[in-house]
Amino acid sequence: MGALVALAGIVLLGSGLAIAYVIGGTTVLAFIATDNARYLAILPQQIFSKIDVFALMAMPLFILAGELMNRGGITRVLIDLSMAIVGRLPGGLGHVNIMTSVFFAGISGSAVADSAAVSNTLVPAMRERGYALPYAGAITAASSIIGPIVPPSIILIFYGALMSTSVTALFIAGIVPGLLLAGALMAVNAVYAIVDGHPRLTRSEVPPLLPAFVRALPALVIPAIILGGIVFGLMTPTEAAAVAVAVAYFAGRTYAGIPLVSLWQALQRTAMLSGAIFLLICAVSALGHLSALERLPELLSATVAELGLGPVGYLIAINILFLIAGMVLDVPVALALLVPLLAPLALQNGADPVHLGIVLCFNLCIGLVSPPLGGCLLMVATVTGVNYWALARTVLPFLLAQIVVLILLVWIPEISLFLPRVFGFSTGGP
């Protein structure tokens, strides 16, 4: 019977059905196959308890804020500011690419949106300045994963809801790892600039710093509002998200403007993305209910004890598993499937929930630039027309730098926990 359920899941997946429906449909069949059909009656209550989480209200609002900023001419302004700051360094446009992603991260929180926006603007400029097209695309894809780490981050909200961990603490904890990742990527770009002779921008090509900063202020005020309001306890993440939507709309109008058709498209896109994520949460909550009935967490705990992994060994093992999963699964899907099953045991072994959240989310984001199905690689290849496998080969040094940063985050928890502890968030909580 179990083999038939697995076969049904494979058939549903191959049919092109949305992953939430595949997981949900297969889970219902598994309830029947394991003689747990009588428990389906309380499944709606289990599902509702998983989505009735106040922190999840912030997710569609942050998505909407990012959509409004993406359609409001923000990219060009952030690029100009980045050029004014780092454009005259060797390999200047590469550094500009990375710094633009840092600024973009504080607004959209989406790696794919970042890679699409920067691919349209900076990649052609880098190519004109003598950079190889695969290199320009690779640094764009690699730097785009800063977006989901630096707050506001949709996946950190998702993790917080799944594990009942403070979203505020997760947001604060993501700041230093995000900046550390940016520094590591800049170091790789600096080496390439020396080895390959990448040019620096001339004085005439670099906009003056003060005018560029003043023009970027409406955009920069959004992350300032989000972080300042949350860190100093003036707003919850949900309230900060609502304020961010209002500021994003007015900031967008000061740049390219946001006509009614763009506003409608942003609302449609927000509804589509939010609905997909909430459906996924519903499907995975059903799967989690079944795993609890079948005592899978206890079985996993016993297996880990038999293998003698220990707390550190187990954390290393799940990181390896998450790296592999990130290569073939979307980040929300991998989070929803693996975190409820594997993370509780790590917490039982003494892991800090905030540190664990940053490590696992950072880990899965690396999958966005890992072949064979890296979402950011696919986006950059589609937008720029560069060969996908040439792009995948070129991104490897940047991928290695990301893995080094991941190892540092695992090995030195204080990197992610320092700021939360300064503001009184040493552990997760609702």
N, C-alpha and C positions, 0 to 999 in steps of 0.2 A: 504493500500500500504506500509506503514511504517513497518507493521508486516512482510510483505513478504521480505522486505529488510533485516530486522533483522534475519529472518529465513535463508535467503541466506548466510548471514555472518556466522551464526552458522554452516551451512552445509559446507561452504568453509573451516572454521577453523577445523572442524572435519575430513575433507578429508586429512589433513596433509600438505596442501599447505603452503608455506612460508608466514609468517605474513604480509610481505609487499604486496604480491599479494592479500591476504584476505582484507586488509585495502583498497587497491586501487580499487579492483573489487567492494567491497561493497559501496565505496564512489561514484563510477560512477553510480551504481544503485540508490543510494540516490539522486544524481543530477536529475535523471529522475523522481523519485518518488515525489520530492518536486517541480516539474515543473521548474527546473533550467537547463534543458538540453541545452538551448541556450548558457549558459556560459561555456560549455565544450570546445568551440572553443578557449578560451583564457587560458585554463588550461596548455598547454605546456609552455606558457610564465610565468605563476605563478610558475610552477615547476622549470624552469630554474633559476628564480630569487632566489630561495631558495638554489640551489646547486652552484650557481655562487658566492661563498664566498671564499675569499682568505685564511681565517683561516682553512677552511676544507682541504686545500692541506697538512696541517701538519699531518692530521690523518693517511693516509696510510703510511707516512714516519715513524711516531712513531711506528706504528704497525710493520713495517719491521725491525726497529731497535730492538724492543723487540724480534721478531722472531729470528733474528741473534744472539742475546745474549743468548736466551734460548737454541740454538743449538751449542753454542760455549763453553760449560763447565763452565759457569759463576756460577752456583748454588753452586758447591763444594767450590769455592773460597770465596763466600760470607758467607757460613756457617763457614768456618775456621776463617774468620775475626770476625764474631759474637761470636764464641766460645772464641776467644782470649779476647774479651771485657767483656762479661757477663757470660761466661761458668762456672765460679767458684762460682757464687751466688747460694743460695738454689733454687732448681727447675731450675738449669742452662740450661738444654736443652729446657725447655719451653721458657725462656727468649731468647735463641739463635733463636728459631723458630720465635719469634716476631721480633727480630732485623733483621733477614735475610729478612723478609717481608718488613721492612723499606728500606733496601738496594735495594732489588729487585724492590720496588715501583719506585725508581728513575731511573729505567732502562726500565722496561716493561710496567708499568702502567696498567696491566691487573690482576684482581683478580683471574680469573680462571687459567691463566698461572702460577701464583704464587702458587696457591694451588696444581696444578698438579706437579710442579717441586719439591716443598718442601715435598709433600706426598711421592714421590719416594725415598727421601734421609733421611729426618729427622724423619719421623714417624717410620720406622723400627728401627732407632737408639734409639728413645725414648722408644720403646717397649722393646728393649734389656736391657735398664737401669732400667726397673721396672715400667714404666708408663703404665697405662691401655690404651689399643688401642683406645677406644672411646675418651679418654681425649686427646691423642696425635693427633687424627684426628680433634677434636673440636678446639683445639688451632690453628691448621694449617688453618682450614677454617676461623676462626674468624679473625686471623691476616692478612689473604690474602686481605681483603677489604681495607687495607691501600693503596694498589696499585693504585686504581682509584682516591684516594684523593690527594696523594703526586704527584707533577708533575714529568714527563709528564703524563697527564691523557687523555685518549681518550674521556671519557664521558664529561670532562670539555670543550674539544674542541667542542664536539657535542652541549652542552648547549650554548656555546658562539656563535655558528653559528645560532642556533635556535632563540636566544634572542638578537642578535647583541651586545653582551657584550664582552669586551676585554678579549681575551684568556690569554694575559700576566698577567692581574690583577687576573684572576681566578687561574692561576698557582701559583702566589705568595701567594694568599689567602689560598691555600690548604696546605701550609707547616705546619703551626701551628696546624690546626685541625688534620692532619695526625699524627704528633708527639704526640699530646694530646691523640689520640686514642691508639697509641702504649703504652703510659704511663699507660692508664687505663687498658689495657689488661695485662700488666706486673704486675700491682697491684693485679689483680685477680689471676694471676699465682702464685704470691708470697704467697697469702693466701692459695691456694691449696698446695703449697710446704710445708707450716707449718702444715696444717691439715693432709695431707696425707703422709707427710714425704718424699717428692720427693728429690732425691739425687742431690748433686752438683758434677760437674766434678772434677776429681783429677788433680793435677798439670801436671802429665804425659799425661793426655788426652787433655789438652788445648795447642794448638799451640802457640809458642812465638808471641807476639803482633807485633813486628816490621817486621819480615819476612812475617807474614800474611797480614799486611798492604801493604807492598811493592808488594806482589804478587797480591793483589786486586786492585792496583792503576789503571791498564788499564780499569777495570770495573767501578771504582769510578769516573774516569775522565769524563764519559758520563753525569751523572747528573750534575757534576760541569760545564761542557760546556753548557748544556741546561739552567740551572738556571742562571749561571753567564752571559751568552750571552744575555738572555732575560731580566734579572733584570737590568743590566747596559746599556741596550739599544743598545748593539752591534749587536744583531740579532733579527729578528722577530721569533715567534714560528715556522713558516714554515722553515725559514733558519736554525734555531737550530735543527729542525728535520732532515734536509738534512745532516748537519754535524754529527748528532748523528748516522745516518746510516753508514757513512764512518768510524767513530771511532768504532762503534759496530762491523763492519766487521773485522777491524784490531785487535781489542781487542780479538774477538773470535778466531782469528788465533793464538794469543799468548798462548791460553789455549789449548783446545782440537782440535783446527783447525776447519775450515768450508769447507768441501769438496764441489765440484760442485753440487752433488746431494742434499746436505742440503741447499745450496744457492737456488737451483731451488725450493725446497719444501717451503722455506721461502717466496719466491716470489709468489708461488701459493697460500699459505695461506693468504698472505697480500692481493692479488687480490680478493680472496673469501670474506674475512671479510670486506674489503673496499666496494666491490660491494654490499654486503648485507646491509651495513649501508646507502649507497647512495640511493639504491632502497627504503629503509624505509623512508628516507627523502622525496623522490619524492611522495610516497603514502600519507604521512602525510601532505605534502604541499597541496595536492588535498583536503584532509579532512579539513584543515584549511581554504581553499578558500570557501568551502561549508559552514562552520560554520560562516564565515564572512557574506556570502550572507543571511544566515538565522538569523543573528544578535544574535548568541548564546552568545558572550561575554557580550553584553548589557543585555541579559536575566539573565546571571549569576550575573552580577553586581547588577541588581535590586533585585534578590533573596537574595543576601548577605545583601543588605540594609534592606530588609524586616525582615530578621532574626536578625538584629542588632548585627552582630558579631564584627564589628570594625576591625581595622588593626591587632591587636594582636590576636583576636579571629579567624580571617580569616587565619592568618599564622598557628595557631595551627590546625585549621580544615584541611588545605591542607596537613600539615605534617602527620596527622592521615590517610588521604586518600592515600598519597604516601607510607606510611608504609604498608598499606593493599595491594596496587597495587604491591609493590615490592615483596610480597610473591608469586605472581602468574604470574608476567610478567618479561621478560628480561629487564635489565636496559635501553638499547637504545629504546626499544619499549615503555616502560613507560614514558621515557623522551619525546619521539616524540609525544605521544598521549596526555599527560597531561600538559606539560609545556606551549605550545602555548595557551592552553585554560585557565589555571588557574593562570599562573605567571603574565600576564599583569595586572590583577586586584590587585595583591599584590604590584606591582610596583606603580600603581596609588595611593595606600594607603600609600606610602612612604617608602616601602622596598628598600634597596640598591640592585641593580641587581647582584653585585658580591657576597654579603652576601647571597642573595636568592639562587644563583647558587650553592654555597658550601653547603648550608643546604639541598637543594633538592637532589643534587647528593649524598651527604653523606647518606641521608635518604634512597634513592633507593638502595644504596650499602648494607645497612643492610639487605635488602631482599635477598641478595645472601647467607646469612646464616640463613634465616628464613624458616622453613617448611611452606607449603608442597613441594615447588619447588625451594628451595635454590640452585642456580647453583654451588656454592662452596661446599656445603654439598654433592651434587650429585657427583661432581668430586672427592672429598676425599673418599667418600664411594666406588666409582668405583675403584680407584687406590689402596686403602688399603684393601678392602674387609670387612671393618667394617659394621655392620648392620646400615642401614640408620637411623632408628628411635632411636637406642641407641646413635648414633652420634647427632641427633637432640636434645635429652634430655640433653646430656652432654654439648652442646654448650650454653644452656640457660643462665648460669651466665655471659658468655662472651657477649651474646646478650644483657643482661640487662645493662652491662657496656657501650656498644655501644649506647644504647638508652639514658643513662645518659649523654654521651658526646654530643649526638644530642640535648638534652634539653639545655645543656650549650651553644651550638652554636646558638640556637634560642634565648635564653634569653640574651646572651652577644654577640652582633654582633662584638664587638671589637676584639674578639678572631680571627675571620677570616679577619677582615678589618685592623688590626693594621699594618701588613707588607705592604699591598697595599698602605695604606696612607703614610707610610714612604717613599715609592718610587713614590708617586704622582699619585696613582690610587684609588681615593676615590669612584668613580662611574664607571660603565661600559661604554664602548664605542667601536666603531668598531676598 
